[in-house]
Amino acid sequence: MSAAALRDRFALAVAAIAFIAGLMPLTLLRYDPGITLGLDSTAEHLIIQSVDPLGPAAQDGVHPGQIVVAINGNQLIDLPQPIYSSFDPNGEQTIIGADPVTPRNRVPPVGLAGLLNWSIDSLDLIEPGDLASGSAANGYVLTGVYYPGWHGLSNATELILGGLSILLFGAWWIATGRAGDSIRDLAFPLVTAVSAPFFVSALSASGLPVAMTVAGILLVLAMLPLAFSLASRIDSAVDRRFAHIGIGVFAAAATIVAVAYVAQPLNRETLVQLRWALTGAIPIVPGLIATGPLDLRGGRTSGAGKVLRAAELAIAGATPLFALLVLGGLSIWPLALWLVAIATAGRYTVRPLARLATRATLQRDLVVAATEAERARLAADIHDDALQELTLLVRRLEASGDTEGAEIGRTVADRLRAICGDLRLPILDDLGVGPALDWLVLRIERLAGGEVRLERADDARHSPDVELAIFRVAQEALANAVKHGKPPIVVRYRSTPGGISLAIDDAGPGITDQAPADAEKAGRFGLLNMAQRAEQIGAILDVKRWPTGGTHVALEWRPR
């Protein structure tokens, strides 16, 4: 099973678990604010006997010893209320008494004992000292807390249904290519990352330790398939390694914060923003690296043809960040506004640019194809006509005893064969890039006046278009090494089922920063041709000067 198929299955499994977990508050789980009720030593008052330090009540500042004045809207203690006199001539009133005169219990001790096992929806609490020192004139300091339970999460059902719609409709929309060809195979990882916050919203908002921990961990797991799918789009092995490190760091940090969010109830206002940022960063980092703005290697070639792909990958990485805002009580609006902005930008900005880029890329590919076709035609004409006739002429000259003329003819024939090899090398089509490089290095060594060494490993053949582009880049790079560098020249070539790598180094002074611009002004387009060949097959081309001198040309290609 391929890595992509495994990521899809993992994503769907996480989405299913998140959906089931999101339904639990509405079906099986019991809501508990973390309060245990008891009676004071005189059995006259209902009090807070204990508080779960990780529960919702601890976050509200509820603590043992507080006296319950009212529970679930039922008054247990009547507190003295001031009785005012009639208005005097100045329009003022004075307190002339209180009703009741002192705090009065409404419920006898037997009745209070029956309240110990009540499910708590709301409480009015007072400190024992405040109850003793308060008065009708000065008032009583009350603390009100409200625990609506799962029923208070009134939009939980709507959010779960919204997440389910995103999962089903979004997967169909993306998988059919309507959201863009670049993210078609990201359908399941992307919709899982976007729908999971909707599924676990009730768990996250509950304030219950276990529920919030499960929600935080599920969100981290939901981001991982998308993050690794985006990382697989990164061409450079170095960049891909940085992306994997970023995924691991942010996933670990988000998990730690999810646990700390539960363990530190009084610091949740700070931790909620940190959890949102760290969880959302898990897919954003590989998305940005795959897009291109974070160039960790330097020398990356990018053309207009990558505009749409870059935009789609960046959007895929950032979209879960807006979906996570649903956990802040903002419902679906941030995600909806983000999708509207994407649609607007795509309609009026990105896609028009992409059409221009596609047209330019098509024109470039047509030029390259026409050039190769003309090369093949010229090589065939020379080989089938001029070279054959020249070979017959050499034989006649030898037969007539004109050895000097025959030698000149053989020299011209060798030159024509070399020209045919430059135009279209049959060994490239028959045996691949490695043997073709053997021929090219032997030919270049005679011109370089020094050592030209080839180190190659041929473990796989790839499509003819890719092999032709690789060979043309090597051909151009070696020609530049002979003209502008000096021996020794080292060519390293490796072809595996996972891709092709090519590196050419010389011992010359090294390419300068102004070399590409100067060459273009002078009408020499070798570097541009190499860049176009690399871009045509989706390879990365890196041309630079070593600090100690010498030019380094490297090309990496991976099949998609």
Buried (B, 14 or more C-beta within 10 A) or exposed (E): EEEBEEBBEBBBEBBEBBBEBBBBBBEEBEBBBBBEBBBBEEEBBBBBBEBBEBBBBBBBEBBEEBBBBBBEEEEBBBBBEBEEEEEEEEEEEEEEEBEEEEBEBEBEEEEBBEBEEEEBBBBBBBBEEBBEEBEBEEEBEBBEBEBEBBEEBEBBEEBBEBBBEBBEEBBEBBBEEEBBEBBBBBBBBBBBBBBBBBBBBBBBBBBBBEBBBBBBBBBBBBBBBBBBBBBBBBBBBEBBEBBBEBBEBBBEBBBBBBBBBBEBBEEBEEBBEBBBBBBBBBBBBBBBBBBBEBEBBEEBBBBBBBBBBBBBBBBBBBBBBBBBBBBBEEBBEBBEEBBEEBEEEBEEEBBEEBEEBBEEBEEBBEEBEEEBEEBEEBBEEBBEEBBEEBEEBBEEBBEEEBEEBBEEBBEBBEEBBEBBBBBBBEBBEEBBBBBBBBBBBEBBBEEBEEEBEBEBEBEBBBEEBBBBBBBBBBBBBBBBBBEBBBBBBBBBBBBEEEBBBBBBBBBBEBBEEEBBEEBEEEEBBBBEBBBBBBBBBBBBBBBBBEEEEBBBBBBBBBEE
